[in-house]
Amino acid sequence: MTDTDAGSAQTQNGQLTEEPGIRILAQFIRDLSFENPRAPDALRSTGPQPQIDVGVEMNARGRDDGFFEVDLKLSARANREDGPLFVVELLYGGVFALNGVPQESVEAVLLTECPRFMFPFARRIIADVTSEGGFPPFLLDPIDFAAVYASRKAEEVIGHA
């Protein structure tokens, strides 16, 4: 699926069909939090490398206008033995139009492809805010949203068993 071919039509057996596609209508910061609880002492680069825990969540919902809202929540906590260095949480939202996507694929597209489009922007925001907080920019590794989605679906199946 691409966002460049969204809405293009083709003829198949004399029928006009719409190419599957995704259109990004808006992207925005819904909520952003950065905590630097031990500043300025924590800004000295002495001691071992911090342990960083990263969290990823995706949610989507339909809107009354036929579009879809997708939320990508990213969090990172940096800790050393002597305590926390920083905590950053970003809830990044987007509004998307889906064209020609079969109904049975809508959820998967919203929770894998849409976050994939949003991720580079959210990653940059986290890098910028950690840098502004006095730390080296924290660059999140690329995320396999399909694997996160599959894991979430597997947990739902186990939870309902």
Secondary structure as UniProt FT lines:
FT   TURN            6..7
FT   STRAND          9..12
FT   TURN            13..14
FT   STRAND          15..18
FT   STRAND          21..35
FT   TURN            37..40
FT   HELIX           41..43
FT   STRAND          51..62
FT   TURN            64..65
FT   STRAND          68..80
FT   TURN            81..82
FT   STRAND          83..99
FT   HELIX           103..105
FT   HELIX           106..108
FT   HELIX           109..113
FT   HELIX           114..132
FT   TURN            133..134
FT   HELIX           145..159
//
